[in-house]
Amino acid sequence: MTVFKFMNNTSISFNETHYEYNGTWSWLPHLNLTGNRGGGVIHQTPQDSSKVPLDDAAWVLTATFIIFTMQSGFGLLEGGCVSIKNETNIMVKNVVDVVLGGITYWMFGYGLSFGTARGSNPLFGWGSFFLNADEDTMGDVYTTFFFQLSFATTATTVVSGAIAESINFSPRLGRYDHSDAPLPMGSPTTAILGMFMLWWGWLGFNCGSTFGIRGHKWKYAARTAVTTIQASIGGGLMGMSISWFKNRQLEIGDVVNSILGALVSITAGCALFTTFEALLVGMVGGAIAVLTMPLVDKIHVDDPVGATSVHGLCGIWAMLAIGLFVKADTLLGMTHGRSGLFRGGGFYLLGIQALACVVVMLWSTSVTFILLKLIDKLMVPIRMSEWEELVGADFAEHGFRRRGAGITRATSVLGFQHHGHDYSTIPVQGDNPCHVSVLQRLEDLQSRRGSTLSGALAQVTRLHAVTRKIKDRFVRKQGAKTEDSLTANFIQDTDENAVESLPSSARSNRRIGTARTSPMSAGAARRAWFVDD
């Protein structure tokens, strides 16, 4: 049906689309998939029985795509806050968050959240496990599932960031031996880039929570965008001010955490606060994040990324701020007619919000404690061993080693063996072992003969041409062996002068395997790779 509606409330109806006069003598189409009065737009076929209208679904799905980028933001933020020997492990951890979090939410999470089968109760739902939907319901079900999945996987990375480099809340080795001061960031630039990506993602996170733009929802989405930005601005101003007065410089950690603390603080009431209230809530959140982090260190809770202050304490403030500032919502009835304490509503709403904080903390703490205990006892230890912590998770868990991380010193003290594995052959990130081998040969030639660099390079080049032919013959002769075993048998301490003195026929037919092993055998190559960090 098409309706032309005029300012005097007269209207002309046609088919398919509803056009509403906007007061400036132009016609604007609006969508109202339910056809209810007060929305203004109808574009719905009789066969479409979806509970989530098309425009709402498009809004929610778009917001979900933005929310998914927060995984990158958290990975960069956490990777920048920890030492460089754990940076790659943090990024891999975020991949695992999505993979394992996604599969478990599909298997059980959605059913426990939204299941309506027999056995459902006010505490959790039942049914809809291993989610699948038919053609009639898949629009509603999959839109809701995807949106909630993005929230679930994002929440897990916050917790794991708080226990980075250790896996539980016990301090890292030597963390408080000499000082409670924060440890230096591995990469402040990476942390700031992560903060910017989270800033962007938070807009989708909050605005998408209106779960649509139909009817009055688009108004709340617009206000949410403004209050989210306002709060982050206020938090950033507060964090920079505190950092300047405290240290006479802008500390990267203070700036980043104040903005993130403000974003956390505005999230609960982002659709209900005014712009002034949003600015105030953000400023208080920024102050909480910056000022409580030293207190957390005082009680020796080792939190590398500051999640305890930013997401824990600022999250509590976000809940309580609703009970203080919110005015009764008249458009969608979000507050059920209740106002906050400073709006003349008394203590009821504030008390409900405080009770909700207690319930959430008790539930999450008890469930997390039980699950981690089971994992620790039945599967794998949740605490990194001293060897793993000192050499770094990049080296221990992923076979990845970078310069400047102090791994050579750690392995020289602790050894390369751990849990039956030999880590001694792991090369430095970005190094080409073949080039390292050539450089080692050049050093040997120059030190033994005093030759010039050009002369030594020429000898090595000729030597490699000869040995390549010899190795090719050797590989063909040995048949189906692994490349590693062939290389180990082939590499020898060939005398360059002897090879050069051989006639071409003798060079190609020279026997392999009788000479002693080369200085650039596996052990020598290993020593060449493990140069100073």
Long-range contacts (C-beta under 8 A, 24 or more apart in sequence): 1-42, 3-42, 5-40, 16-43, 17-41, 17-42, 17-43, 18-42, 18-43, 31-55, 31-214, 32-214, 32-215, 33-214, 34-214, 36-215, 38-215, 38-216, 39-214, 39-215, 41-214, 49-136, 50-139, 50-140, 51-140, 52-139, 52-140, 52-143, 52-144, 52-212, 53-212, 53-214, 55-212, 55-213, 55-214, 56-211, 56-212, 56-213, 56-214, 56-217, 57-139, 57-143, 59-208, 59-210, 59-212, 59-213, 59-221, 60-143, 60-147, 60-208, 60-211, 60-212, 61-143, 61-146, 61-147, 62-204, 62-208, 63-147, 63-204, 63-205, 63-207, 63-208, 63-209, 64-146, 64-147, 64-150, 64-204, 64-208, 65-204, 66-200, 66-201, 66-203, 66-204, 66-205, 66-208, 67-147, 67-150, 67-151, 67-154, 67-201, 67-204, 67-205, 67-208, 68-150, 69-197, 69-200, 69-201, 69-204, 70-154, 70-197, 70-198, 70-201, 70-202, 70-205, 71-97, 71-98, 71-153, 71-154, 71-157, 72-194, 72-197, 73-194, 73-195, 73-196, 73-197, 73-198, 73-199, 73-200, 73-201, 74-154, 74-157, 74-158, 74-161, 74-194, 74-198, 75-157, 75-194, 76-190, 76-191, 76-193, 76-194, 76-197, 77-161, 77-190, 77-191, 77-194, 77-195, 77-198, 77-256, 77-260, 77-305, 78-157, 78-161, 78-164, 78-194, 78-304, 78-305, 79-186, 79-187, 79-190, 79-191, 79-194, 80-185, 80-186, 80-187, 80-188, 80-189, 80-190, 80-191, 80-192, 80-193, 80-194, 81-161, 81-164, 81-185, 81-186, 81-191, 81-253, 81-304, 81-305, 81-306, 82-164, 82-165, 82-186, 82-304, 82-305, 83-165, 83-183, 83-186, 83-392, 83-405, 84-186, 84-187, 84-402, 84-404, 84-405, 85-391, 85-392, 85-393, 85-394, 85-395, 85-402, 85-405, 85-406, 85-407, 86-164, 86-165, 86-186, 86-392, 86-393, 86-394, 87-186, 87-187, 87-190, 87-394, 88-393, 88-394, 88-398, 88-400, 89-392, 89-393, 89-394, 89-397, 89-398, 90-161, 90-164, 92-397, 92-398, 93-157, 93-160, 93-164, 94-157, 97-153, 97-156, 97-157, 97-160, 98-153, 101-149, 101-152, 101-153, 101-156, 102-149, 102-153, 105-148, 105-149, 105-152, 105-153, 106-130, 106-131, 106-145, 106-149, 109-148, 109-149, 109-152, 110-145, 110-148, 110-149, 113-148, 114-144, 114-148, 147-208, 147-211, 151-205, 154-205, 158-307, 158-311, 159-307, 159-368, 161-304, 161-305, 161-307, 162-303, 162-304, 162-305, 162-307, 162-308, 162-311, 164-304, 164-305, 165-304, 165-384, 165-389, 165-393, 166-302, 166-383, 166-384, 166-389, 167-382, 167-383, 167-384, 168-372, 168-382, 168-383, 169-301, 169-302, 169-303, 170-302, 170-383, 171-300, 171-302, 172-302, 172-304, 172-389, 173-386, 173-389, 173-390, 175-300, 175-302, 176-297, 176-300, 176-302, 180-294, 180-297, 180-298, 180-300, 181-297, 182-253, 182-293, 182-297, 183-304, 185-252, 185-253, 188-252, 191-252, 191-253, 191-256, 192-252, 192-256, 195-256, 195-259, 195-260, 198-260, 198-263, 199-232, 199-259, 199-263, 202-228, 202-232, 202-263, 202-267, 203-228, 203-229, 205-267, 206-266, 206-267, 206-270, 206-271, 209-270, 209-271, 210-271, 216-331, 216-332, 217-332, 219-331, 220-271, 220-331, 220-332, 221-271, 223-270, 223-271, 224-270, 224-271, 226-275, 226-278, 227-266, 227-270, 227-271, 227-273, 227-274, 227-275, 227-277, 227-278, 228-263, 228-266, 228-270, 228-278, 230-266, 230-275, 230-278, 230-279, 230-282, 231-262, 231-263, 231-265, 231-266, 231-270, 231-278, 231-279, 231-281, 231-282, 231-285, 232-259, 232-262, 232-263, 232-266, 232-282, 233-262, 233-279, 233-282, 234-262, 234-278, 234-279, 234-280, 234-281, 234-282, 234-283, 234-286, 235-259, 235-260, 235-261, 235-262, 235-263, 235-265, 235-282, 235-283, 235-285, 235-286, 235-289, 236-262, 236-286, 237-283, 237-286, 238-262, 238-282, 238-283, 238-284, 238-286, 238-287, 238-290, 239-286, 239-287, 239-289, 239-290, 242-286, 242-287, 242-290, 242-291, 243-290, 253-293, 253-306, 254-290, 257-289, 257-290, 257-293, 257-306, 257-309, 257-310, 258-285, 258-286, 258-287, 258-289, 258-290, 259-286, 260-289, 260-310, 261-285, 261-286, 261-288, 261-289, 261-290, 261-309, 261-310, 261-314, 262-286, 262-289, 262-314, 264-310, 264-311, 264-314, 264-315, 264-318, 265-314, 265-315, 265-317, 265-318, 265-321, 266-318, 267-318, 268-315, 268-318, 268-319, 268-321, 268-322, 269-318, 269-321, 269-322, 269-325, 269-326, 271-334, 272-322, 272-326, 272-327, 272-329, 272-334, 272-335, 273-321, 273-325, 273-326, 277-325, 280-325, 281-317, 281-318, 281-321, 281-325, 284-317, 284-321, 285-314, 285-317, 285-318, 288-313, 288-314, 288-317, 289-313, 289-314, 316-357, 319-353, 319-354, 319-356, 319-357, 320-350, 320-353, 320-354, 320-357, 322-349, 322-353, 323-347, 323-349, 323-350, 323-351, 323-352, 323-353, 323-354, 324-350, 385-418, 387-414, 387-418, 388-418, 390-414, 391-423, 395-423, 395-426, 396-423, 399-423, 399-426, 400-426, 400-429, 401-426, 401-427, 401-428, 401-429, 402-428, 402-429, 402-430, 403-428, 403-429, 403-533, 404-533, 405-533, 406-533, 407-533, 408-530, 408-531, 408-532, 408-533, 409-533, 411-530, 424-526, 424-530, 425-522, 425-526, 425-529, 426-529, 427-529, 428-529, 428-530, 428-531, 431-529, 433-525, 433-529, 436-525, 436-528, 436-529, 437-520, 437-525, 437-528, 438-464, 439-528, 440-519, 440-520, 440-524, 440-525, 440-528, 441-520, 444-519, 445-496, 459-496, 459-500, 460-496, 462-500, 463-494, 463-496, 463-499, 463-500, 466-499, 466-507, 467-494, 467-499, 469-507, 469-508, 470-507, 470-508, 470-510, 470-512, 473-508, 474-512, 488-521, 488-522, 489-513, 491-517, 491-518, 491-520, 491-521, 492-516, 492-517, 492-518, 493-517, 493-518, 493-519, 494-518
